[in-house]
Amino acid sequence: MRLQTRDLLPISPRPGRSGPKRISPPGLLIEGFCILIVLGTCLLKLPWATEVPVTWLEAAFTATSAVTVTGLSVVDTASEYTLFGQLVILLLIQLGGLGLMTFAVLTALALGFKLGLRHHLAAQEAFNEISLSTTRRAGASIAVFALSMEAIGLVILACFFVPEKGWSEGLYQALFYSVSAFNNAGFALSPDSVSAYVGHAGVTLTISGLFIVGGLGYLVARELFENRSFSGLSIYSRLILVSTLVINLAAMALFLLLEYGNPGTLGALDSVGDKLLAAWFQATTTRTAGFNSVDIGALTAGTSVLFLLLMFIGGAPNSTASGIKLSTFLVLMSATRAFLKGNLTATIGRHSLSGETVLKALAVTTLAMVVIFLGVLGLSIFVRADFLDIAFEVVSAFGTVGLSRGITGDLGAAGQLIIMAIMLAGRVGPLTLGYMLTMRRKSLVRYATTEFPVG
């Protein structure tokens, strides 16, 4: 398929080339997010957006959390924002989730993935070979996928909320939770999130199903829809599905083991069925969504450390989830296993990984650790809290998870600004890095190889 010059995306020219200066796709993404945050802040500061006045910083924090689909909040969404304010938050969540997912899929195209449309494009040079028609089709297809999943969630949740709350309130809450869950946002209309439904199988399984599908990503969902069989999927999709199931079940088992007798969490539930539901929900939401059905502040130290790992890993690429991504974690584990076995090549599912892939995974993980370290350092200076609480807050913000051990409301101005920066970095950072990696140029200079002590 030949692409016309007029169809190419506007890319900033390479150094040494003349032409008008244009914004690169990552710059456009970050600029779009910042514009959304500013507009959201202004809308949330309007008198009719809140029950009681909020500061500009509180409005900005909420807008940033919504656009980055994190869920952390310094004010209670249900009691301090009016219906108008809540709808603004919902719109920011939707735009942030769809915009990020669209950019993620286009980045995946640039890295060589197939989108699964009638024609298959593997861009050889960043976005320079992705036409505007492909972009429109991809964006429309992603929007249809997201809206369809949210509509299904709305109908199912309405079956439970409407009999309890009436038609208007029931439908509204079903809509809010459906959009928030699919986009892995974690915003809720109750101060204790969904703790009131900890033993309600219909609500907890529907919400968890929504954020799991959102965390799998569009490319996996598209392949599942087109192939309808596990064997027909690509190695990437098969690994994402299997590893998601394995890590969710393992996290659930560990959560049960660590919290079963804790009177502040699972120990307070009467039946084994309720404990299993709560364990499944809390284990699966931690990597992506940020809802909670038990008191996060009452978790044992061991469970909190487990959650740090889950939030750091995050969901799949090209999804509404963040973190270093599940695929990055798989590559790192495969490379480690290969080294320990004395192999020079890492393998996944009987497929060899290139050295470039391993280096990309290392780059993403290293930068993530730098952001987290700087965030922990900053909060340790400006916020008086336990180290575990600070680390939990920072990793939750970076993974755009939204869980907190109870210090979000006590961050202060400096702490809020730090968390806002981390939320934005965690949301757009890995994708921006991924795009930059497609633009790199191999050096023509080769140096002599040397052995360097490591470990």
SESESE-511224 format. One record per residue (C-alpha): residue number from 1; residue in one letter; chain; y, x, z. Coordinates in steps of 0.001 Angstrom, whole numbers, plus 500000, padded with zeros to 6 digits. Each point is the difference from the previous one (the first is absolute). Layout:
     k   r   c        Y        X        Z
   NUM   A   A        Y        X        Z
...
# end
This chain:
     k   r   c        Y        X        Z
     1   M   A   500000   500000   500000
     2   R   A   503228   501561   498839
     3   L   A   503038   499521   502181
     4   Q   A   503478   499594   498616
     5   T   A   502892   502004   501368
     6   R   A   501891   496838   500882
     7   D   A   497069   498909   502207
     8   L   A   500027   503001   502276
     9   L   A   501078   499695   503599
    10   P   A   503362   501610   500782
    11   I   A   499074   503348   501497
    12   S   A   502401   502673   501109
    13   P   A   500022   502798   497423
    14   R   A   498274   503251   500772
    15   P   A   502039   503029   500913
    16   G   A   501489   501626   496972
    17   R   A   500181   496826   497960
    18   S   A   503217   498261   499151
    19   G   A   500499   496289   500386
    20   P   A   501333   497493   502446
    21   K   A   498815   500367   503560
    22   R   A   497597   497250   500966
    23   I   A   498216   499100   503194
    24   S   A   496336   500995   500201
    25   P   A   497447   497318   500969
    26   P   A   499657   501312   503585
    27   G   A   503774   500086   500315
    28   L   A   500145   496465   498644
    29   L   A   497395   498888   502544
    30   I   A   501840   501538   502938
    31   E   A   503326   498679   498737
    32   G   A   498515   496520   499636
    33   F   A   498597   500099   503522
    34   C   A   503333   501147   501402
    35   I   A   501863   497224   498155
    36   L   A   497522   497440   501359
    37   I   A   500479   501363   503517
    38   V   A   503795   499825   499740
    39   L   A   499945   496466   498578
    40   G   A   497450   498913   502594
    41   T   A   502107   501484   502778
    42   C   A   503073   498103   498843
    43   L   A   498070   496735   499721
    44   L   A   498408   500411   503445
    45   K   A   503444   500675   501492
    46   L   A   501331   496631   498834
    47   P   A   500759   497579   502873
    48   W   A   497493   497410   498752
    49   A   A   497184   502589   499749
    50   T   A   499605   500453   503753
    51   E   A   499910   497835   503088
    52   V   A   502024   502622   501873
    53   P   A   502065   502790   498407
    54   V   A   498163   503238   499194
    55   T   A   501547   503408   499442
    56   W   A   500246   501600   496578
    57   L   A   497374   502548   501045
    58   E   A   497590   497295   501143
    59   A   A   500466   498162   496703
    60   A   A   499487   503239   498048
    61   F   A   496871   500833   501991
    62   T   A   498510   496569   499280
    63   A   A   500911   500219   496301
    64   T   A   498475   503481   499698
    65   S   A   496847   498856   501764
    66   A   A   499715   496984   497686
    67   V   A   500654   501887   496743
    68   T   A   497520   502724   500961
    69   V   A   497572   497258   501158
    70   T   A   499599   501628   503407
    71   G   A   500496   497253   502579
    72   L   A   501690   501942   502784
    73   S   A   502934   498060   501412
    74   V   A   502576   500536   502720
    75   V   A   500663   496241   500244
    76   D   A   497534   497119   500028
    77   T   A   499697   498483   496530
    78   A   A   499081   496500   501176
    79   S   A   502592   499489   502737
    80   E   A   503011   502042   498845
    81   Y   A   500015   499251   496254
    82   T   A   500669   496559   498588
    83   L   A   498013   498487   497164
    84   F   A   502452   501601   497584
    85   G   A   499552   503413   501627
    86   Q   A   496221   499672   499945
    87   L   A   500073   499074   496312
    88   V   A   502136   503073   499309
    89   I   A   497390   502130   501774
    90   L   A   497227   498317   497992
    91   L   A   501827   500654   496730
    92   L   A   500522   503661   500907
    93   I   A   496295   500325   500790
    94   Q   A   499047   498471   496659
    95   L   A   502395   502117   497956
    96   G   A   499096   503169   501859
    97   G   A   496271   499399   499631
    98   L   A   500084   499040   496319
    99   G   A   502456   502743   499062
   100   L   A   497988   502700   501713
   101   M   A   496687   498784   498578
   102   T   A   501407   499904   496461
   103   F   A   501324   503541   500284
   104   A   A   496668   501115   501488
   105   V   A   498024   498614   497075
   106   L   A   502338   501647   497485
   107   T   A   499621   503298   501871
   108   A   A   496233   499564   499826
   109   L   A   500336   499545   496239
   110   A   A   502011   503190   499817
   111   L   A   497275   501802   501924
   112   G   A   497385   498836   497510
   113   F   A   498559   496768   501415
   114   K   A   499283   497035   497771
   115   L   A   501746   496771   500785
   116   G   A   497264   497744   498732
   117   L   A   502112   498117   497439
   118   R   A   498914   499544   496391
   119   H   A   501449   503337   499008
   120   H   A   499459   503102   502130
   121   L   A   502804   502478   500464
   122   A   A   499521   503346   501650
   123   A   A   503430   501558   500225
   124   Q   A   499999   503721   499312
   125   E   A   503470   500719   501204
   126   A   A   501250   497993   502972
   127   F   A   501341   496645   498791
   128   N   A   501054   501266   496590
   129   E   A   497062   498273   498313
   130   I   A   500095   496698   501867
   131   S   A   501877   497474   497912
   132   L   A   502286   497339   501327
   133   S   A   497605   497372   498674
   134   T   A   497228   501523   502102
   135   T   A   502311   500056   503005
   136   R   A   500827   496322   499554
   137   R   A   496339   499056   499617
   138   A   A   499040   502057   503029
   139   G   A   502789   498524   502110
   140   A   A   499153   496435   498937
   141   S   A   496298   500519   500633
   142   I   A   500646   501466   503453
   143   A   A   502337   497118   500861
   144   V   A   497394   497425   498916
   145   F   A   497345   501779   502055
   146   A   A   502187   500161   503110
   147   L   A   501283   496431   499743
   148   S   A   496491   498682   499362
   149   M   A   498619   501703   503096
   150   E   A   502930   498752   502069
   151   A   A   499527   496463   498680
   152   I   A   496327   500045   500950
   153   G   A   500917   501278   503451
   154   L   A   502681   497320   500360
   155   V   A   497558   497182   499194
   156   I   A   497342   501273   502405
   157   L   A   502421   500674   502856
   158   A   A   501681   496623   499445
   159   C   A   496647   498352   500714
   160   F   A   500199   501456   503515
   161   F   A   503749   499962   500665
   162   V   A   500948   496555   498650
   163   P   A   497750   497983   502362
   164   E   A   501368   502048   502900
   165   K   A   503703   500260   499119
   166   G   A   500693   497206   497519
   167   W   A   500638   500166   496265
   168   S   A   503363   501800   499845
   169   E   A   499402   502580   502745
   170   G   A   496346   500433   499090
   171   L   A   500707   500656   496316
   172   Y   A   502869   502332   500838
   173   Q   A   497935   502085   502399
   174   A   A   497113   500072   497524
   175   L   A   502396   501332   497346
   176   F   A   501551   502567   502316
   177   Y   A   496714   501408   501253
   178   S   A   498435   499987   496540
   179   V   A   502820   502065   498474
   180   S   A   500262   502271   503027
   181   A   A   496239   500594   500110
   182   F   A   499434   500671   496293
   183   N   A   502902   502446   499924
   184   N   A   498675   501683   503159
   185   A   A   503333   499366   501690
   186   G   A   498889   498917   503465
   187   F   A   503011   497739   500618
   188   A   A   499050   496970   502096
   189   L   A   501654   496847   501291
   190   S   A   498891   500605   503573
   191   P   A   500926   502793   502440
   192   D   A   496297   500750   500542
   193   S   A   499213   500000   496260
   194   V   A   496765   498015   499474
   195   S   A   498595   500384   503520
   196   A   A   499965   496195   500370
   197   Y   A   497310   499907   497276
   198   V   A   497874   502865   501325
   199   G   A   496894   497781   500087
   200   H   A   500872   497873   496948
   201   A   A   497620   501116   497253
   202   G   A   501812   498144   497203
   203   V   A   503429   501506   500683
   204   T   A   498898   503541   500886
   205   L   A   497546   500341   497111
   206   T   A   502492   498572   497478
   207   I   A   502812   502310   501096
   208   S   A   497680   503011   500138
   209   G   A   498634   499121   496558
   210   L   A   503527   499899   498595
   211   F   A   501069   503381   501316
   212   I   A   496675   501602   499043
   213   V   A   500399   498794   496392
   214   G   A   503621   501149   500013
   215   G   A   498887   503365   501384
   216   L   A   497349   500459   497288
   217   G   A   502612   499992   497273
   218   Y   A   500502   498386   496627
   219   L   A   497828   502384   497967
   220   V   A   496905   499363   502126
   221   A   A   500584   496245   499974
   222   R   A   500499   500041   496232
   223   E   A   496754   501890   499460
   224   L   A   498123   497589   502246
   225   F   A   501393   497056   498033
   226   E   A   499101   501526   496624
   227   N   A   496558   501374   500827
   228   R   A   498678   497524   502557
   229   S   A   497305   502562   500960
   230   F   A   500057   503008   502273
   231   S   A   498127   502227   497539
   232   G   A   502580   499388   497300
   233   L   A   502878   501331   502101
   234   S   A   501503   503453   499659
   235   I   A   499044   502673   502506
   236   Y   A   503451   499658   501550
   237   S   A   499679   496256   500627
   238   R   A   496444   500318   501321
   239   L   A   501017   502700   502440
   240   I   A   503061   498077   501194
   241   L   A   497938   496862   500625
   242   V   A   497150   501792   501765
   243   S   A   502233   502250   502092
   244   T   A   502198   497031   500984
   245   L   A   496952   498112   501238
   246   V   A   498577   503022   501805
   247   I   A   503230   500992   501726
   248   N   A   500709   496391   501022
   249   L   A   496542   499545   501506
   250   A   A   500144   503386   501730
   251   A   A   503447   499232   501421
   252   M   A   498762   496599   501186
   253   A   A   497000   501544   501758
   254   L   A   502152   502640   501700
   255   F   A   502553   497386   501034
   256   L   A   497248   497912   501584
   257   L   A   498618   503035   501794
   258   L   A   503372   501119   501359
   259   E   A   501542   496613   500820
   260   Y   A   497087   497706   500861
   261   G   A   500602   500159   503745
   262   N   A   503776   500496   499895
   263   P   A   501519   496967   501820
   264   G   A   503234   500449   498033
   265   T   A   498306   499552   496610
   266   L   A   496402   498965   499205
   267   G   A   499008   499706   503652
   268   A   A   502254   496965   500364
   269   L   A   498092   498047   497318
   270   D   A   497193   497747   501156
   271   S   A   497525   499865   497130
   272   V   A   498309   502755   498023
   273   G   A   501080   498255   496800
   274   D   A   503671   500229   500956
   275   K   A   499578   503680   500818
   276   L   A   498366   500681   496637
   277   L   A   502798   498150   498175
   278   A   A   502690   501879   501922
   279   A   A   498267   503338   499407
   280   W   A   499707   499358   496249
   281   F   A   503586   498833   499679
   282   Q   A   501518   502825   502006
   283   A   A   497854   502681   498364
   284   T   A   500904   498870   496472
   285   T   A   503695   499300   500559
   286   T   A   500663   503444   501449
   287   R   A   499703   501883   496710
   288   T   A   502292   497708   498117
   289   A   A   501589   496838   501312
   290   G   A   501196   500327   503587
   291   F   A   499151   496565   501340
   292   N   A   498452   499955   503433
   293   S   A   497782   497479   501751
   294   V   A   499783   502017   503236
   295   D   A   502655   501785   502054
   296   I   A   500538   503410   498359
   297   G   A   501753   501309   503099
   298   A   A   496836   499333   502030
   299   L   A   497720   502099   497781
   300   T   A   498170   502906   501572
   301   A   A   501141   503506   499085
   302   G   A   496840   500546   497960
   303   T   A   500583   496911   497889
   304   S   A   503638   500955   499465
   305   V   A   498924   503404   498679
   306   L   A   497461   498297   497704
   307   F   A   502790   497782   498709
   308   L   A   502136   503066   499278
   309   L   A   497321   501205   497583
   310   L   A   499593   496591   498361
   311   M   A   503764   499573   499524
   312   F   A   500278   503522   498592
   313   I   A   497275   499334   497423
   314   G   A   501410   496660   498861
   315   G   A   498727   497958   497062
   316   A   A   499183   500600   496354
   317   P   A   502418   501365   497391
   318   N   A   501915   497499   497845
   319   S   A   499925   497480   502828
   320   T   A   502381   498465   502515
   321   A   A   498726   502430   502664
   322   S   A   501363   503444   500838
   323   G   A   498759   503070   501889
   324   I   A   498625   503058   498216
   325   K   A   497632   497525   498264
   326   L   A   496257   499593   500246
   327   S   A   499344   501940   496793
   328   T   A   501903   503001   501355
   329   F   A   497901   499908   503157
   330   L   A   496788   499860   497926
   331   V   A   501072   503008   497935
   332   L   A   500792   502017   503131
   333   M   A   496632   499131   501559
   334   S   A   498173   500908   496787
   335   A   A   501817   503324   499726
   336   T   A   499197   500802   503635
   337   R   A   496338   499141   499512
   338   A   A   499832   502145   496851
   339   F   A   501485   502984   501827
   340   L   A   497628   499663   502951
   341   K   A   497052   499880   497595
   342   G   A   501240   503056   498157
   343   N   A   500813   498137   496791
   344   L   A   502997   500897   497887
   345   T   A   500455   496486   498631
   346   A   A   500512   496809   501982
   347   T   A   498093   496945   498818
   348   I   A   500337   496249   500518
   349   G   A   497299   497602   498864
   350   R   A   498306   502624   497786
   351   H   A   503334   500774   498379
   352   S   A   501764   503339   500375
   353   L   A   503586   500077   501185
   354   S   A   502465   502308   498303
   355   G   A   501810   502630   502013
   356   E   A   503220   498236   499075
   357   T   A   498796   496775   501649
   358   V   A   499174   501840   503206
   359   L   A   503409   501682   499994
   360   K   A   501718   496638   499502
   361   A   A   498159   498609   503014
   362   L   A   501009   503029   502052
   363   A   A   503627   499652   498900
   364   V   A   500175   496300   500933
   365   T   A   498355   500599   503372
   366   T   A   502122   503025   500844
   367   L   A   503250   498206   499217
   368   A   A   498841   496981   502005
   369   M   A   499306   502221   502998
   370   V   A   503435   501613   499655
   371   V   A   501705   496578   499986
   372   I   A   497989   498887   503030
   373   F   A   500694   503216   501900
   374   L   A   503738   499737   499371
   375   G   A   499921   496348   501038
   376   V   A   498140   500719   503231
   377   L   A   502372   502868   500730
   378   G   A   503057   497824   499379
   379   L   A   498780   497098   502133
   380   S   A   498952   502388   502776
   381   I   A   503598   501225   500134
   382   F   A   501758   496627   499889
   383   V   A   497514   497548   501545
   384   R   A   498596   500107   503514
   385   A   A   496393   498900   499657
   386   D   A   496458   501290   500309
   387   F   A   498898   502388   497287
   388   L   A   497148   497714   498886
   389   D   A   502432   497084   499629
   390   I   A   502364   502160   497930
   391   A   A   497236   501358   497769
   392   F   A   498630   496480   499517
   393   E   A   503438   498678   498980
   394   V   A   500585   502804   497498
   395   V   A   496578   499813   498342
   396   S   A   500278   496211   499860
   397   A   A   503381   500312   498276
   398   F   A   498727   502613   497531
   399   G   A   496955   497915   499147
   400   T   A   502282   496914   499832
   401   V   A   497513   498332   502338
   402   G   A   502372   498452   502512
   403   L   A   497923   500260   503161
   404   S   A   501737   501229   503139
   405   R   A   499106   500779   503580
   406   G   A   503198   498261   501100
   407   I   A   502807   502516   499518
   408   T   A   501581   498645   496797
   409   G   A   502584   497988   501913
   410   D   A   500974   503042   502076
   411   L   A   500523   502491   497172
   412   G   A   503784   500035   500179
   413   A   A   502270   500722   497046
   414   A   A   498681   503500   499286
   415   G   A   496376   498919   500342
   416   Q   A   500497   497041   497700
   417   L   A   501563   502195   497307
   418   I   A   497088   502441   500253
   419   I   A   497409   497230   499669
   420   M   A   501903   498472   497080
   421   A   A   499908   503336   498171
   422   I   A   496280   500391   500722
   423   M   A   499214   496479   498768
   424   L   A   501793   500687   496725
   425   A   A   498394   503437   499615
   426   G   A   496563   498614   500758
   427   R   A   500430   497232   497452
   428   V   A   501410   501868   497008
   429   G   A   499192   503620   500887
   430   P   A   496348   500251   498848
   431   L   A   500713   498161   496737
   432   T   A   503071   502114   499302
   433   L   A   497908   503098   500614
   434   G   A   497307   498654   497702
   435   Y   A   502532   499505   497238
   436   M   A   501419   503475   500526
   437   L   A   496501   501445   499661
   438   T   A   499712   498437   496548
   439   M   A   503215   501734   498983
   440   R   A   498991   503468   501113
   441   R   A   499699   502765   497460
   442   K   A   497369   502677   500315
   443   S   A   501453   503429   500459
   444   L   A   499329   502496   497217
   445   V   A   500006   502814   502548
   446   R   A   496667   501038   501491
   447   Y   A   499699   502285   502999
   448   A   A   497113   502098   501217
   449   T   A   497568   498150   502265
   450   T   A   499819   501093   503603
   451   E   A   497990   498994   503067
   452   F   A   502093   498493   502788
   453   P   A   498671   499368   503509
   454   V   A   499793   496277   500837
   455   G   A   498690   498389   503185
# end
